[in-house]
Amino acid sequence: MTAKPKFCLLDDWRRVLRRAWSIRFSLLAAAFTAAEVVVPLFGDVLLDVMPRGAFVLLAFAASIGATVARIVAQPEMHR
């Protein structure tokens, strides 16, 4: 029988939160996802400026950026 993994934060989680590009891209993706929901509430005013689906594509790009940033070395994380 295997034990369930225990949830615990990294020792330097505050530093990771401030400096990791994967966190920044993830927050950007969340903002674009929220914009996709909120923008239609303002009617056609904002939809004339941005084409439909633009925020979905931006959120997708930010998610890909977060994935790449997660596996790329970030030397400034260890300063």
Backbone as CSV, one residue per row, in Angstrom:
resi,resn,N_x,N_y,N_z,CA_x,CA_y,CA_z,C_x,C_y,C_z
1,MET,0.844,-1.170,0.000,0.000,0.000,0.000,0.897,1.243,0.000
2,THR,0.591,2.204,-0.847,1.394,3.422,-0.900,0.698,4.541,-0.144
3,ALA,1.496,5.315,0.534,0.958,6.450,1.285,0.683,7.607,0.333
4,LYS,-0.332,8.370,0.653,-0.634,9.551,-0.156,0.459,10.589,0.035
5,PRO,0.854,11.250,-1.074,1.870,12.294,-0.910,1.322,13.445,-0.065
6,LYS,2.165,13.953,0.784,1.778,15.045,1.663,1.961,16.374,0.926
7,PHE,0.990,17.250,0.994,1.048,18.562,0.360,1.908,19.482,1.216
8,CYS,2.955,20.023,0.615,3.786,20.970,1.347,4.371,21.971,0.356
9,LEU,4.586,23.164,0.834,5.145,24.228,0.009,6.657,24.103,-0.056
10,LEU,7.222,24.673,-1.095,8.670,24.762,-1.196,9.191,25.626,-0.056
11,ASP,10.426,25.393,0.338,11.021,26.207,1.399,11.115,27.674,0.993
12,ASP,11.395,27.909,-0.291,11.544,29.279,-0.783,10.364,29.703,-1.665
13,TRP,9.148,29.338,-1.266,7.978,29.588,-2.094,7.753,31.079,-2.353
14,ARG,8.093,31.942,-1.420,7.914,33.383,-1.628,8.819,33.883,-2.752
15,ARG,10.039,33.395,-2.767,10.981,33.768,-3.824,10.483,33.261,-5.179
16,VAL,10.011,32.035,-5.213,9.479,31.461,-6.452,8.290,32.276,-6.938
17,LEU,7.416,32.629,-6.023,6.233,33.407,-6.374,6.606,34.759,-6.980
18,ARG,7.664,35.389,-6.465,8.089,36.702,-6.959,8.898,36.627,-8.245
19,ARG,9.675,35.573,-8.445,10.661,35.575,-9.518,10.412,34.617,-10.671
20,ALA,9.607,33.604,-10.495,9.442,32.577,-11.526,8.580,33.074,-12.685
21,TRP,9.099,32.924,-13.878,8.351,33.324,-15.070,7.128,32.440,-15.278
22,SER,7.177,31.202,-14.845,6.015,30.329,-14.997,4.834,30.868,-14.198
23,ILE,5.100,31.444,-13.039,4.039,32.057,-12.232,3.478,33.278,-12.954
24,ARG,4.353,34.100,-13.496,3.919,35.312,-14.206,3.044,34.964,-15.402
25,PHE,3.484,33.965,-16.187,2.691,33.565,-17.348,1.357,32.951,-16.925
26,SER,1.359,32.201,-15.839,0.106,31.605,-15.352,-0.888,32.676,-14.915
27,LEU,-0.401,33.697,-14.235,-1.279,34.803,-13.828,-1.788,35.572,-15.051
28,LEU,-0.940,35.736,-16.052,-1.350,36.396,-17.286,-2.434,35.585,-17.997
29,ALA,-2.266,34.275,-18.041,-3.277,33.405,-18.649,-4.606,33.508,-17.897
30,ALA,-4.540,33.570,-16.570,-5.764,33.717,-15.774,-6.444,35.053,-16.063
31,ALA,-5.655,36.109,-16.225,-6.235,37.423,-16.534,-6.903,37.420,-17.898
32,PHE,-6.277,36.798,-18.890,-6.882,36.729,-20.224,-8.148,35.874,-20.211
33,THR,-8.138,34.807,-19.424,-9.335,33.964,-19.309,-10.474,34.752,-18.674
34,ALA,-10.169,35.516,-17.643,-11.190,36.358,-17.011,-11.693,37.418,-17.986
35,ALA,-10.796,37.981,-18.779,-11.205,38.994,-19.763,-12.158,38.406,-20.789
36,GLU,-11.946,37.152,-21.158,-12.838,36.499,-22.131,-14.263,36.422,-21.594
37,VAL,-14.394,36.311,-20.279,-15.721,36.251,-19.662,-16.296,37.652,-19.479
38,VAL,-15.466,38.613,-19.075,-15.938,39.953,-18.709,-16.209,40.838,-19.925
39,VAL,-15.390,40.752,-20.948,-15.513,41.655,-22.101,-16.902,41.600,-22.748
40,PRO,-17.499,40.431,-22.961,-18.839,40.422,-23.555,-19.905,41.138,-22.717
41,LEU,-19.660,41.285,-21.422,-20.615,41.983,-20.572,-20.692,43.473,-20.895
42,PHE,-19.646,44.006,-21.510,-19.619,45.417,-21.874,-20.188,45.677,-23.263
43,GLY,-20.726,44.650,-23.861,-21.384,44.825,-25.154,-20.405,44.911,-26.307
44,ASP,-20.865,45.532,-27.362,-20.097,45.581,-28.594,-19.000,46.634,-28.586
45,VAL,-18.939,47.468,-27.570,-17.935,48.533,-27.527,-16.525,47.937,-27.559
46,LEU,-16.257,47.005,-26.666,-14.932,46.398,-26.618,-14.744,45.339,-27.692
47,LEU,-15.823,44.722,-28.137,-15.700,43.700,-29.163,-15.327,44.299,-30.516
48,ASP,-15.587,45.601,-30.705,-15.166,46.256,-31.941,-13.646,46.411,-31.979
49,VAL,-13.028,46.525,-30.815,-11.577,46.722,-30.729,-10.845,45.389,-30.838
50,MET,-11.323,44.382,-30.144,-10.684,43.060,-30.125,-11.558,42.061,-30.864
51,PRO,-10.979,41.280,-31.741,-11.794,40.258,-32.421,-12.229,39.161,-31.449
52,ARG,-13.323,38.512,-31.754,-13.804,37.422,-30.895,-12.755,36.323,-30.814
53,GLY,-12.570,35.812,-29.630,-11.612,34.736,-29.423,-10.179,35.201,-29.195
54,ALA,-9.945,36.500,-29.234,-8.581,37.006,-29.060,-8.037,36.676,-27.670
55,PHE,-8.883,36.818,-26.656,-8.420,36.548,-25.301,-8.164,35.051,-25.082
56,VAL,-8.915,34.219,-25.774,-8.669,32.779,-25.690,-7.293,32.460,-26.266
57,LEU,-6.984,33.058,-27.407,-5.673,32.833,-28.013,-4.551,33.394,-27.144
58,LEU,-4.770,34.554,-26.539,-3.766,35.134,-25.641,-3.569,34.264,-24.397
59,ALA,-4.661,33.748,-23.848,-4.565,32.861,-22.689,-3.832,31.574,-23.058
60,PHE,-4.108,31.061,-24.250,-3.414,29.857,-24.723,-1.915,30.115,-24.857
61,ALA,-1.560,31.251,-25.450,-0.146,31.599,-25.620,0.542,31.760,-24.259
62,ALA,-0.133,32.394,-23.309,0.439,32.562,-21.974,0.594,31.220,-21.269
63,SER,-0.334,30.301,-21.483,-0.235,28.966,-20.890,0.950,28.200,-21.461
64,ILE,1.149,28.314,-22.762,2.313,27.676,-23.389,3.590,28.307,-22.832
65,GLY,3.589,29.634,-22.682,4.742,30.318,-22.096,5.034,29.834,-20.686
66,ALA,3.997,29.608,-19.901,4.174,29.110,-18.536,4.775,27.708,-18.542
67,THR,4.327,26.886,-19.479,4.852,25.528,-19.582,6.331,25.535,-19.943
68,VAL,6.682,26.348,-20.918,8.082,26.452,-21.334,8.925,27.036,-20.199
69,ALA,8.419,28.084,-19.558,9.166,28.718,-18.471,9.376,27.768,-17.302
70,ARG,8.479,26.820,-17.144,8.582,25.866,-16.034,9.791,24.957,-16.185
71,ILE,10.188,24.665,-17.430,11.288,23.726,-17.639,12.595,24.401,-18.050
72,VAL,12.565,25.710,-18.309,13.768,26.434,-18.683,14.467,26.944,-17.422
73,ALA,15.789,26.837,-17.413,16.557,27.320,-16.258,16.394,28.830,-16.099
74,GLN,16.169,29.256,-14.874,16.012,30.673,-14.545,17.025,31.019,-13.449
75,PRO,18.246,31.379,-13.859,19.324,31.621,-12.874,18.976,32.676,-11.831
76,GLU,18.163,33.664,-12.180,17.836,34.718,-11.214,17.019,34.190,-10.044
77,MET,16.491,32.993,-10.158,15.723,32.395,-9.064,16.612,32.092,-7.854
78,HIS,17.897,31.900,-8.074,18.773,31.448,-7.007,19.701,32.535,-6.481
79,ARG,19.378,33.776,-6.781,20.202,34.883,-6.281,19.736,35.303,-4.918
